[in-house]
Amino acid sequence: MVTPRLTVIAGAYGSGKTEVAINYALRLRAKGKNVNMVDLDIVNPFFRTRDIRDYLTRQGIQVISSNEGLEAADIPALSPKIIGLLQSRDYDGVFDVGGDPAGATAMGRFNRYFQEEPYSFWVVVNPFRPDTRDAEQIKAMVQEIEKASRLQATGLIDNTNLGSATTPEDRLHGRKVLHSAAELLGLPLVWRTLSNLCPPENGEDQVPYLPLTLYMRPEWME
Amino acid sequence: MAERVMMKGNEAVAEGAIRAGCRYFFGYPITPQNEVPEYMSRRLPKIGGVFIQAESEVSAINMVYGAGGAGGRAMTSSSSPGISLKQEGISYIATAEVPCVIVNMARGGPGLGGLTPSQSDYFQAVKGGGHGDYHLIVLAPWSVQEMVDLVGLAFDLADKYRNPAMILGDAILGQMMEPVTFKSEPIDPKDLPAKPWATVGLSGERKPNLINSLGLLPEHLESINLRLQEKYKKIAENEVRFEGTDVDDADLVVVAYGTTSRVAKSAIDQARKDGKKVGLFRPITLWPFPTKQIQELAAAGKRFLVVEMSAGQMVEDVRLAVNGEASVEFFGKLNGAIPTVEEVYREIMSRF
């Protein structure tokens, strides 16, 4: 199957979707794709893709966010370049969508473009975050995001972690929760993240690892 | 096993407050602390609590005054300009000796400023902030875990001394995510010690309780002030909290709190590897300030470097404590950026 050129990375607030989106965009770029990253996070001005815009630009990834000069403001502005990206079809687009239904609402504005071609819509889940602790809660969260964005989720990403305190047992616990959530929602588990903060857990379950370099993490965090 | 969860500082301070028995929250939105009222608005109605988004900060702090006066564990949160708006109410609450907790996730000032982290509200927090001679108990967490631990302590101290307590964080402490462990069972407000002074209505068995901050007669106002000062003396004697790391053998002691103490800790670890005798002194209570402990370090011949995200505020309290007996230098950042580990490391190394 051909991978769709449009990938939407969404998730509950604080699920880790920005780190996932950055790493996935860099991965596409490393495969030689022409990648645009769209920072659609209009909910919160902290820990955003735009914070490492310069780095991503040097890697050959164009970052589209709020109008320039407004990056540090909490003004929910969207760039007209997003429409350009959606219309031109010359690029792969990775959309970093804001947390919770409030953030996903921004996607609704571009709905008609997503009706015209296939897309991936992946929801990042960390079952150690409040409100996505079990399969039922995850299901409710995914459905709320789908409703707000008017798009259909096509997969879940397992981002189980407790930062540097993560143990292999925690990862296995997360794996179980994610499998039952995926089953409940009828969605595939498309990736499992692995950063240098967490040791990998034992056992295979066919879910590919998405290695994460953490770009948003302050250097002084243990 | 204790419950572990990955939380933002803003969420953790809210959950920590609920677990400490807080059932009354009044606030008004401002970035970068909106996750606090959002969390409270989701949780409090489900557990028999009250959440009100007031029409202004002035209104919110006066609702806290009312709920605290009625004996409930009440809280408000805001960020710098919003905390400025609350100052009149905070002064009333301190004078009326009503326990409550105020959270300030400080952002860059002065004026409307920006949304980035800052420590330039130190003076406002520890020197009064509003009008009159009063003090808040001010606690400065340096991690998401301490948001939980210190908000619980803030409620306990507030009740113990009938005094408002403040959690002084900043934008980054509110937004960053770290693992949190909830070590103890949540407190049921019904199990908290009774507050016989609270205005909860009469059934004829006692005189009416009165809560106000008015002292029109000179003798009365003086007696209020004397009582408050007596209480502040007791708090200063009993409630100082701090943490020292690698201080004993250090020649140079870095004094920092909150976010900058995290940065300083990393820089000190590096400088230690280079063989430099440097340590970290981290005040956890900003008021009462660990004056005596710093005096003792100065008497032991140590030099000081104070690191803040301000033009130099806590450094004044360090200088007062040192009282000219040791060198006190300062490194500050004013542009809304957190100092880097490299910058603090260089500041340390240049002093050896």
Interface residues (C-beta under 8 A of the other chain):
Chain A: Y13 G14 N44 P45 F46 F47 A72 A73 D74 N126 F128 R129 P130 N161 L162 G163 S164 A165 T166 D170 P218 E219 W220 M221
Chain B: R4 V5 M6 M7 K8 E11 E15 T31 P32 E35 G114 L115 T116 A171 I172 Q175 M176 M177 E178 P179 R262 V263 K265 S266 I338 T340 V341
